[in-house]
Amino acid sequence: MKFKTTPLLGCGLLILLTCIMIVISGSYFLYYILILEIVTVLLMYVIITRNERKTWQSLRISEDEVVVGDEVKIEIKSNNTSMIPIAYAKIQSKLYNNHNEMVFPSENMFINPYQIINIRENFEIKTRGIFTKGVIHTEFSDPLRIFSRSRHIEKDIQLVVYPKVYDLNYFYLPSTGLLGTKKVSKSGHEDFSSLKKVRKYNPGDSFKRIHWKVSSKRGEMYVKEYEATSSTKMNLFVDAFNEHYIGDDNRVLEDKIVEIAASVSKYVLKENTDMTMVYHIDKLTQVESRDLSKFPTILKELVTFVAKGSVTLSELLNQETKRLESGSFVVLVTPTITDALVNTVLGLTRRRFEISLILVNDDEEEATEMLRAMGVHVYHISLEDDIKERLEAFS
């Protein structure tokens, strides 16, 4: 066992040695040395105690909502309210929640009596989540570094860090007639909840379309014309099974999955396509959206996404696709392809499902070739790949 020495232990040994020398020699001078040593140690103790008790600190964050990659200004204010200077203070801050934390670099400083020190630094935010606690951790030492004290202050904060979202110019959407609301040139499918305009009656128009209120006011026949649409819907399944993320301690893989889900969702909603995002962590989560105005709801769900689920993606698909019509469009985002998932996808293709699978990080060439042979559109994205470039390049 390795013996660790400390400044305080060294002072204790020095005092003990002085006492031994006094006993041996009986020198009065050594008595003065002993008194000086004891007084010095006591003085350092008083200084470090006052430093700790008389320091007031606060933490402030410049923003409430940011996106991963943005910079946030962190301001730490330290006020020495004592007449004794702080010889050494090491100040470090961090933000955390139940799942992760962001630790910022420490600062070493000397603080004069009654001096206020402001530390203002811009830091790049690299982790998504809702951070509710800010911490200031300060380590104090006396001028001779005999004693050290630490102080831990927690402040309530509210910082929402959204995942990075890529504006896609293209993502493959099949023309199955089952995905959102897209305008079409023909009037074979019309959305009777979306009135396009009111126009004069033409021979051959259905009497069911007549706008009787407008016709009575204008003294001639007017009919309602509706948006011609093709009803389509994307079902986005995100893999949250915990065993598929083993080794992802820094949540890099998890963040990549989330960024892909967010980017695809935004593109689909921008195309006026209905969608449902589904995943299972502690419970089943389903987020339905019809247009881009609902995208913030999806983002808020993905901010807190943590891959700690106990339900595999294949199990989730088997359960939830029973409710979907034959020929539905399904997008799967997963870090791995299992035999169970291949069998599940095979069953869905037999029901004429249109399937796109986005494989993140894992490289399973045999499985992906098998899926492509089934008619599945497979994207492979590594952790280093540009998401926008890979998703726009349909393979």
DONU-595131 format. One record per residue (C-alpha): x, y, z; residue in one letter. Coordinates in steps of 0.25 Angstrom, whole numbers, plus 2048, in hexadecimal, padded with zeros to 3 digits. Each point is the difference from the previous one (the first is absolute). Layout:
XYZA...
***
This chain:
800800800M80680D7FCK80180B80BF7FB80E7FCK80680C806T7F980D802T80480E804P7F97FF80DL8067F3803L80E8067FDG7FD80B80AC7FC7F680AG80D7F97FEL80880D801L7F980480DI8037F2806L80E8007FBL80280E807T7FA7FA80DC80A7F5800I80B80A7FEM7FB80880CI8007F3808V80E7FD7FCI80780D800S7F780980AG80380C7F7S7F780C802Y8028047F2F7F97F37FBL7F4804809Y7FE80D7F8Y8017F87F3I7F57F6806L7F780C803I8028067F2L7FD7F37FAE7F37FE808I7FC80F7FEV8027FF7F1T7F87F37FEV7F5806808L80080D7F8L7FF7F87F3M7F47F9806Y7F980D803V8038067F2I7FB7F37F9I7F3800809T7FE80F7FDR8027FE7F1N7F67F67FFE7F5806809R80280E7FAK7FF7FD7F1T7F38037F9W7FE7FA7F2Q7F68007F5S7FE7F97F3L7F98067F4R7FD7FA7F2I7FE80A7F4S7F57F77F9E7F47F7803D7FF7F97F3E80C7FC7F7V8037F57F5V80C7F7801V80C8077FBG7FB80E804D80980880AE7FB80480EV80680A809K8027FB80EI80280B80BE8057FD80DI80180B80BK8097FE80CS80080A80BN80A80080BN7F880780BT80C7FF80AS80C809804M8097F37FEI8047FD7F1P7FE7F37FAI80D7FB7FCA7FC7F57F8Y7F27FC7FAA7FD7F67F5K7F28027FAI7F97F67F7Q7F28007FBS7F77F67FAK7F27FE7FCL7F87F3801Y7F37F8800N7FC7F2804N8077FA7F3H80D8087FDN80880C804E80980B7F9M80D803808V80780D7FCF80F803802P80480580ES80680D803E80B80380AN80180E807M80480980BF7F5809806I80380C808N7F880580CP7F28047FCY8037FE7F1Q7F57FB7F7I8057F77F5I7F87FD7F3N8037F47F8I7FA8017F2R8027F57F6E7FA7FB7F3N7FE7F17FFF7FB7F87F5E7F57F7804I8027F27FCK7F57F8807T7F18017FER7F77FF80CG7F880980AI80A80480AF7FA80480ET80C802809K80C8097FFG80C7FC80AV80B809804I80B7F8807H80B808806T80D7FA807E80780A80AF80E7FF805S80780980AD80D8077FCP8097F5805L7F77F57FAR7FF7F980EI7F17FF800F7F67FF7F4S7F1801800R7F67FE7F5S7F28077FER7F57FA7F8H7F480A7FCI7F47FC7F8E7F88097F8K7F27FE7FAD8018037F1I7F87FC7F3Q8087FE7F4L7FA7F87F4V80A7FB7F6V7F97FB7F4Y8067F67F6P8078057F3K7F67FF7F5V8048007F1Y7F88067F5D7FE7F67F6L7FD8037F2N7FC7F27FDY7FC7F3807F7FA7F47F9Y7F0800802L7F97F67F8P7F38037F8S7F87F6808T7F4809803G8027FE80EL80980B805L7FB80E805G7F980A7F7T8068037F3K7FA8097F5K7FE7F97F3V7FB8057F2S7F47F77FFK7F3801808S7FE7F1802G80480280FH7FB80C807E80180480ED7F2806804F80680680CS8098097F8S7F880A7F8L8098067F4K7F680A7FAK7F28037FCV7FD8027F1R7F58017F6K7F87F37FDY8047F97F3N7F77F67F9P8037F2806G80480580ED7FA7F880BS7F4806807F8067FB80DK80B80B7FER7F680C7FFI80380B80AH7F2803803W80380C809K8098077F6V7F77FC7F4S7F4807807S80780D803K8068017F1R7F37FB7F9G8087F67F8E8057F2803M80E7FE806Y8077F3804V80B7FD80AK80D7FB7FBE8097F880AY80F7FD800E8037F47F8A8087F7809T8077F2801S7FF7FB80FS80E7FB804T8067FD80DK80E7FC805M8027F880DN80D802806L8057F6809F80D803809V8087F5807D80180380FA8047F2804F80B80180AN8097F47FCE8028077F2H80780C807Y80A7F8809I80D808800G7FA80D7FBD80480680DD80180E7FAN7F37FF7F9R8068037F3V7F87F47F9L7F3804807E80280F7FCD8027FB7F1K7F37F8800I7F980C806V80580A7F6E7FC7F67F5I7F27FF805A7FE80F802A8068037F2S7F77F67F9V7F3805808S80380E7FCK8017FD7F1Y7F37F7800V7F880B808L80680B7F6K7FA7F77F5E7F2801807N8017F1803T7F97FA80CD8097F8809M8017F980DT80D7FE808M8007F3809V80A7FB80AY8007F880DH80880480CI7F97FF80ED7F38007F8K7FB8017F2L80180E7FAT7F98047F4Q80080F7FAV7F78037F4E80280C7F8S7F98057F3R80880D7FDD80D807803L7F980880BS8007F3808K80F7FE7FEF80480680EP7F87F5807T8097F67F9I80C807804L7FC80180EK7FE7F1801E80E7FE7F9L80780980AV7FD7F680BT8027F47F8F8097F6808V8027F27FAA7FD7F880CK7F47F87FBG7FE7F1803S7F77FE7F3V8087FC7F3T7FD8077F3L7FA7F37FAS7F77FE80CE7FB80F7FFL7FE7FE7F1L7F87F3802N7F780780AQ7FD80D7FAE8007FC7F1T7F37F8802K7F980D801R8058057F2L7FA7FD7F3E8067F87F6S80A8087F7G80380A80BS80E8077FFF8097FD80CV80E806803V8097F980AL80C807807V8097F6807T80E7FD804P8007F17FCT7F97F67F8I7FC7F3807T7FA7F37FBD7F3803807A7FF80E7F9L8037FA7F2V7F57F6802N7F680B805T8048087F4V7FD7F47F7L7F37FE806G7FD80F7FDL8047FF7F2T7F67F57FER7F6809804R80480A7F5R80680A80AF80A80A7FAE80C80080AI80C809801S80B7FC80AL80B809805I80B7F9806L809808809V80F7FC803N7FF7F17FED8057FA7F3D7F87F37FDE8027FE7F2E7F97F37FFE7F4804807A7FF80D7F8T8017F97F3E7F57F6804M7F780C804L8038067F3R7FC7F37F9A7F2801807M7FE80E7FAG80480880DV80780D7FEH80C800808V80980C805Y80D7FD807H80580C808I80D7FF808S80380980CL8098097F8E7F78017F4D7F880D7FCD7F17FD803I7FB8097F5K8097FB7F5E7FD7F1804R7F1802801L7FF8087F3E8077F57F8A7F67F67FFF8067F27FFS
***
